[in-house]
Amino acid sequence: MPDIELTTLRWAPPTFQGQVRDLAVRWALEEAGLPYRELQLDDAQRRAPGYLARQPFGKVPAYREDGIEVFESGAIVLFIAERHGLLPREPAARERAKAWIFAALNSIDPDVIAIGDIDHFAAHEAWGIARRPALARSIVARLSAVAADLGDREYLVGAFSAADISMIMTLRGLRHTDLVARVPVLDAYRHRCETRPAFQRALAAQMAAFARHTA
């Protein structure tokens, strides 16, 4: 078994618990059947020079596997997927899955982050009130495009893959809204993925860590 270390937060505000990006990595590791150890960090530890050498922005997660260092959750999930069987073997499907990993992060997530920032931090600001409807329309349009491609398949590219981990983690940024529910095909897909035992184990592990360090 590889020697794996994952950095995580000691605690996060309740609004963001179950959504911090180490969840994607935990999920990938659970799907691959790989044990790992956590290095839990507080705010001061994330700003320390030693950690910034591993993660230049002082965020989580950072990842180490047999001496190889990777940062950014999308890059880590792809690293795990390529090494441990979370991508299709057939070349065309494999590249399609990689494309969906990046589509989730680049074509959907920016608007998801933007609407979350409004809803959590600027819901009563004039600029936020003015900006939100256009963002919501943009998100629903992108989600509808994903649903159209998904069609009646269970997962994005045949069997479950790292592409689904990336997409579901992006959709989880909309948990506080009804935007995913407006696209029934995608809502059913989200439910299907989140009921996977590996996801449930990953989520429980993240939440247990936060429970131990309640602020």
Steps between C-alpha positions, in 0.01 A plus 500: 500500500626852429584732787246784476462820701215746448484844657160604632349776711458454873173692478283692255184710548184285492390653168805351329530171683447213259625717217869569577706378205685223679167314474566435130835343582359294787231375262751403232708313756193320633395397149852370435511317833810688617571575868639841586594708799389856567714795592246738652594868485379815669524847344847574640638170372361565152695828487829351616787504246534123507140451397510778240782308336252215452189708423595851382158646587482354849185303425400137542543246374863425433591141425805281532525148360828311528691827504314661209336832593183628329278798581157620376214256545435453128864417433508261796185317388645466149830373645317235705276411208789442262700294748221303662236416242238776522506572126371288210757279332374562146695802366211707365292453814805570716559835333128581515507441875800731538316766301204479739732541799619830356153601381366473854783718631521751214157525336271459800684560826586871449132597490425262788766671710370842398141429598617344825698812583189711443270274700735455794665840519305758299139388488377844606748708302359689201765362264430143613126535458553642151754237394340182632219443244743501206732263683212264577396497133856430392535214747170337401598526133832326569333236716247436225785444256655244735161329537453488123836329457433262789165395355384169646846382603574450867837678488676748273722254314365147528598362839561725800828689470696797632292716264199439722696590813598834347148575380326409824742704708418798279126440535537483878582870493132549413363304797348813650302575179235329288701535178593132462142398578388710203677246274340166600743279304793660678326493837450123465864462392615698805293277729634185332859607553456626855343171611808303396656337808842652424354850499316438824822379665693803375232742619480333840878526539500871423209575730651293782817707484302823530295361787819429695615859468179700539591867540 
